[in-house]
């Protein structure tokens, strides 16, 4: 298993930060290596909503299916995804701090095949970059002027 966590302060209200994290259609702008996240049903996000994530892997595109497992507006969002070789848990926790929000992003990757277990050292190294890239892209999106919101996550 590989677990990584990183936090950042964003001078924005928790509601504004949560709105960006909770917007499935915009996740590709800030979630590192993410090409697209789709929700199977319309409407406001809720615990149990099914998700599909298309991502850029090391050598090819991959697809993970998952669901929202915890959602508390203005406080936290957690999703779990599974693919052929790995299980991924994402968590975004928000806490108000003075004139802004302290955002903590946690990712846990659990290999489910011998090949993924064998690749765990590489996964750990890539995960460090992934978490840092995601947190910084989230902050950049939140601090950008509305006309600049076409920022894509770095790949």
C-alpha positions, 0 to 999 in steps of 0.5 A, a space after each residue: 500500500 502507498 499512502 501520501 498526504 499533502 496540505 495547502 492553505 488557500 485564501 478562499 472560503 471553505 464553501 468555494 474550495 468545496 465547490 471546486 473539489 465537488 465539481 466532477 466535471 472540472 476535476 480534469 483541470 486540477 486532478 493530476 493525470 486525470 483526463 475526465 471524470 464522469 458521474 453516471 447520474 445527474 443532480 447534486 453529488 451524493 454518497 453512493 454516486 457512481 463515477 468513472 475516471 479516465 486517466 493517463 497512466 505511465 504508458 497508456 490511458 486507463 479507466 477506474 470505476 468508483 463512487 463517492 463514499 463520503 461527502 460533507 459540504 464545506 468539510 470533506 469529500 472522499 471517493 474510491 476507485 478500482 481498476 484491474 490492478 489497483 484500488 485508489 482512495 482519494 480524500 479532500 478535507 477542508 478546515 477553515 483557518 482565519 481568512 481562508 481554508 486549509 486543504 488536505 489531500 490524501 491518496 491511498 493506492 492499494 495494489 490488487 495484482 502481483 504486477 502492481 505489488 511488484 511496481 509499488 516502489 515506482 507507484 510510491 515515487 509517482 504518487 509523491 508527484 501526483 499529490 503535490 501536482 494536484 494540490 498545487 493545481 487546485 490552489 492555482 484554480 482557486 486563485 485564478 481569475 474567472 477568465 483564467 479557469 481553463 487551466 489544465 492539470 500538468 501531465 
